[in-house]
């Protein structure tokens, strides 16, 4: 499926064209929201200057989705099938648009208040709410795919925390008798590599989600009832990666402060451990096609690193507020997707 073919379809289907534009906007928004996840720790520990960190993150996020598309597109397939609209082409596309618009609204809201929140989970919840609005029931929900989402939520928190905790303990043992100044030079280089690693993994995870949504819209516009994603055209992965990278260059400083400083105070080696542990968790999820939140993973890794010193090192009030935001994203975004779909149905049809 070439770019020219898709554009030809879009010209004949304005709703599909609008959907494509919204996906692009969402990719930019995701880059702005999730960029701090990749660079927060290395900026707050002063391992690298903010402008250079954001440039590195932008390039690596764009690279991540393109590279991963050659190895595994399971994440894209999961997102494409998270909900079933099973309606007319126009109604299905309008419902899908409603879910995407709801995701953008939610992302803008949490970015405004500076609270880390999962745009991935907002996307899944808003689309689910749109499917409920189409069927006026829960028949549009694909519960087998939702199980992967909930499983991913659990492993991102548990594994992210555990890897962060134990890798920090290991680093302390290995460098216990090392010269602090020489060790910090090693850790700063390690943190730059960690920034690159997690940026690539974040781009792969989130970029394939948008690719799945984009392909679902294209399938629906052609009247296809099968939304199975077996491959992602190279032009789609490059396009999404480019817009995510653009969004990264304008990442929110409020979220950087929350993840990099307010949750727990970190030294350079601890920042490196956060990046390595969260990127490792993202790599595992990408390999097995489990959609997870890079925000959750990075936050859990940060808490694990802080707790490796002592539990009081973690600002549990901030952690509690973050946990609340993670819990409310599902019901709030399902409701948001439902309401927006009903409103657009009333306007369009």
Residue pairs with C-beta under 8 A, 6 or more apart in sequence:
1 218
1 233
2 233
2 235
3 233
3 235
6 20
6 218
9 16
9 218
9 221
9 222
10 16
10 17
10 20
10 221
11 17
13 89
13 93
13 221
15 90
15 93
15 94
15 97
15 221
16 93
16 217
16 218
16 221
18 97
19 93
19 96
19 97
19 100
19 214
19 217
20 214
20 217
22 97
22 100
22 101
22 104
23 100
23 210
23 213
23 214
23 217
23 240
24 239
24 240
24 243
25 104
26 100
26 103
26 104
26 107
26 119
26 123
26 210
26 213
27 207
27 210
27 240
27 243
27 244
27 247
28 243
28 244
28 246
28 247
29 103
29 104
29 107
29 108
29 119
29 247
30 107
30 119
30 206
30 210
30 244
30 247
31 58
31 61
31 243
31 244
31 245
31 246
31 247
31 248
31 249
31 250
31 251
32 107
32 111
32 247
32 248
32 250
32 251
32 252
33 107
33 110
33 111
33 117
33 119
33 247
33 251
33 252
33 255
33 295
34 119
34 202
34 206
34 248
34 251
34 294
34 295
35 54
35 57
35 58
35 61
35 247
35 248
35 249
35 250
35 251
35 252
36 116
36 251
36 252
36 253
36 255
36 256
36 259
36 260
37 116
37 198
37 202
37 255
37 259
37 278
37 294
37 295
37 298
38 57
38 60
38 61
38 195
38 198
38 199
38 202
38 248
38 294
39 48
39 50
39 53
39 54
39 56
39 57
39 195
39 199
39 251
39 256
40 255
40 256
40 258
40 259
40 260
40 298
41 191
41 194
41 259
41 260
41 266
41 271
41 274
41 275
41 302
42 48
42 53
42 191
42 192
42 194
42 195
42 271
42 275
43 49
43 50
43 53
43 256
43 260
44 256
44 257
44 260
44 261
44 266
44 271
45 191
45 260
45 266
45 267
45 268
45 270
45 271
46 268
47 187
47 188
47 191
47 192
47 195
47 268
47 271
47 272
48 56
48 188
48 191
48 192
48 195
53 195
54 248
54 249
54 251
55 249
56 192
56 195
56 196
56 199
57 195
57 199
57 248
57 251
58 245
58 246
58 248
58 249
59 199
59 245
60 195
60 196
60 199
60 200
60 203
61 199
61 200
61 202
61 203
61 207
61 241
61 244
61 245
61 248
62 203
62 238
62 241
62 242
62 244
62 245
63 200
63 203
63 241
64 199
64 200
64 201
64 202
64 203
64 204
64 205
64 207
64 241
65 203
65 204
65 206
65 207
65 208
65 211
65 237
65 240
65 241
65 244
66 207
66 234
66 237
66 238
66 241
67 200
67 204
68 203
68 204
68 207
68 208
68 286
69 207
69 208
69 211
69 231
69 232
69 234
69 237
72 286
72 287
72 289
73 208
73 211
73 212
73 229
73 230
73 231
73 232
74 288
74 289
75 204
75 205
75 208
75 209
75 212
75 285
75 286
75 289
75 290
75 291
76 208
76 209
76 211
76 212
76 215
76 229
76 232
77 212
77 228
77 229
77 230
77 289
78 145
78 148
78 149
78 212
78 289
78 290
78 291
79 123
79 124
79 208
79 209
79 212
79 213
79 216
79 291
80 212
80 213
80 215
80 216
80 219
80 227
80 228
80 229
81 142
81 145
81 216
81 227
81 228
82 124
82 127
82 128
82 142
82 145
82 146
82 149
83 127
83 128
83 130
83 131
83 140
83 141
83 142
84 131
84 139
84 140
84 141
84 142
85 91
85 92
85 95
85 96
85 130
85 131
85 134
85 140
85 220
86 92
86 134
86 135
86 140
86 225
87 95
87 134
89 220
89 221
89 223
90 348
90 349
91 134
91 345
91 349
92 134
92 220
93 217
93 220
93 221
94 341
94 344
94 345
94 348
94 349
95 130
95 131
95 133
95 134
95 341
95 345
96 127
96 130
96 213
96 216
96 217
96 220
97 344
98 126
98 130
98 133
98 337
98 340
98 341
98 343
98 344
99 123
99 126
99 127
99 128
99 129
99 130
99 337
99 340
99 341
100 123
100 126
100 127
100 213
101 340
102 122
102 126
102 129
102 130
102 333
102 336
102 337
102 340
103 119
103 122
103 123
103 126
103 333
105 336
106 117
106 119
106 122
106 126
106 329
106 332
106 333
106 336
107 117
107 119
107 122
110 116
110 117
110 325
111 252
111 254
111 255
113 254
114 252
114 254
114 255
114 257
114 258
115 255
115 258
115 321
115 322
115 325
116 255
116 258
116 259
116 295
116 298
116 299
116 322
116 325
117 295
117 325
117 326
117 329
118 293
118 295
118 296
118 326
118 329
119 206
119 293
119 295
120 205
120 206
120 209
120 291
120 292
120 293
120 294
121 149
121 153
121 293
121 326
121 329
121 330
121 333
122 329
122 333
123 209
123 213
124 146
124 149
124 291
125 329
125 330
125 331
125 332
125 333
125 334
125 336
125 337
126 333
126 334
126 336
126 337
126 340
127 213
127 337
128 140
128 141
128 146
128 334
128 337
129 333
129 334
129 335
129 336
129 337
129 338
129 339
129 341
130 337
130 338
130 340
130 341
131 140
131 141
132 138
132 140
132 141
132 334
132 337
132 338
133 337
133 338
133 339
133 341
133 342
133 345
134 140
134 341
148 289
148 290
148 291
149 291
151 290
152 285
152 290
152 291
152 292
152 293
153 292
153 293
153 296
155 281
155 284
155 285
155 290
155 292
156 281
156 285
156 292
156 293
156 296
156 297
156 300
157 296
157 297
157 300
158 300
159 281
159 284
159 300
160 277
160 278
160 281
160 296
160 297
160 298
160 299
160 300
160 301
160 304
161 300
161 301
161 303
161 304
161 307
162 304
163 276
163 277
163 278
163 280
163 281
163 301
163 304
164 273
164 274
164 277
164 278
164 300
164 301
164 302
164 303
164 304
164 305
164 308
165 304
165 305
165 307
165 308
166 308
167 273
167 276
167 277
168 269
168 270
168 273
168 304
168 305
168 308
168 309
169 308
171 269
171 272
171 273
172 269
172 308
175 183
175 269
183 269
184 268
184 269
187 267
187 268
187 269
187 271
187 272
188 268
190 269
190 272
190 276
191 268
191 271
191 272
191 275
194 271
194 272
194 274
194 275
194 276
194 279
195 275
197 275
197 276
197 279
198 275
198 278
198 279
198 282
198 294
198 298
199 248
200 279
201 279
201 282
201 283
201 286
201 294
202 282
202 294
203 241
203 244
203 245
204 282
204 286
205 282
205 285
205 286
205 291
205 292
205 294
206 244
206 294
207 237
207 240
207 241
207 244
208 232
208 286
209 291
210 240
210 244
211 229
211 232
211 236
211 237
211 240
212 229
214 236
214 240
215 227
215 229
215 232
215 236
216 227
216 229
219 226
219 227
220 227
258 318
258 322
259 298
259 299
259 302
260 266
260 271
262 315
262 318
263 299
263 302
263 303
263 306
263 314
263 315
263 318
263 319
263 322
264 302
264 303
264 305
264 306
264 313
264 314
264 315
265 306
265 313
266 274
266 302
266 305
266 306
270 305
270 306
273 301
273 305
274 298
274 301
274 302
274 305
277 301
277 304
277 305
278 294
278 297
278 298
278 300
278 301
281 292
281 297
281 301
282 292
282 294
282 297
285 291
285 292
293 326
296 326
299 319
299 322
303 314
303 319
306 313
306 314
307 313
307 314
